[in-house]
Amino acid sequence: MSKPPVSCQPQASPSCEVIALTREPLSAESAIELAAAFKALSDPVRLRLLSLVASHSGGEACVCDLSAGFDLSQPTISHHLKVLREAGLLSSERRGSWVYYRIESQALAPLSRLLDIPAIQAGAR
Amino acid sequence: MSKPPVSCQPQASPSCEVIALTREPLSAESAIELAAAFKALSDPVRLRLLSLVASHSGGEACVCDLSAGFDLSQPTISHHLKVLREAGLLSSERRGSWVYYRIESQALAPLSRLLDIPAIQAGAR
């Protein structure tokens, strides 16, 4: 079977159908779902954890690689990873003694598209 | 003078130099700034207001056009618009009796780029 494209299934979530903010006003339903994802991204530690996972080879990192560089306890790191996982931005899998986290591109794609405003918007002043 | 391109000035802010999460781990400084912008986006009413302004002709809307469709008081709408303005995602200008809000593409661009994860990340599973 061929690999699936990086896009979400429209039936799975209203945010899957999200297009740039400039196209049309967001529905209340989509706004609630997207706001929850942005809330998960609204913490500097979570953003750094997400970028650590994303920039690791294959978009995956062992939890053992994620604590270095943070002056935070392991439970605090684990809490932030849980928030990212619950928001669908990371997935996790246990292999042997370690948990591995993986970036969920499909969940980030609609957020990126939403904020991708065409150049004409700024040039039109 | 020719119109400026849709990009921010690197000296203006660390987030101006932001590239996709997959390229390298975010610096603590960039993460703080980006998290503040995502915090402004983490409310459904603010996302809907932003999309109303962005989808208006020319990426600009009168405040008089922004209350319809919300079951909220004018002071509440004004508060959310202020949060978006203070985060640099909207700018405002008074003309006659009305205030006009405009989308700030330059502030949204680094957020969009950050979350634009290449397809290979998902396909590599």
Interface residues (C-beta under 8 A of the other chain):
Chain A: K3 P4 P5 V6 A20 L21 T22 R23 E24 P25 L26 A28 A31 I32 L34 A35 A36 F38 K39 L41 S42 D43 P44 V45 R46 L47 R48 L50 S51 L52 A54 S55 G58 G59 G69 R102 I103 E104 S105 Q106 L108 A109 L111 S112 R113 L114 L115 D116 I117 P118 A119 Q121 A122 G123 A124 R125
Chain B: K3 P4 P5 V6 A20 L21 T22 R23 E24 P25 L26 A28 A31 I32 L34 A35 A36 F38 K39 L41 S42 D43 P44 V45 R46 L47 R48 L50 S51 L52 A54 S55 G58 G59 G69 R102 I103 E104 S105 Q106 L108 A109 L111 S112 R113 L114 L115 D116 I117 P118 A119 Q121 A122 G123 A124 R125
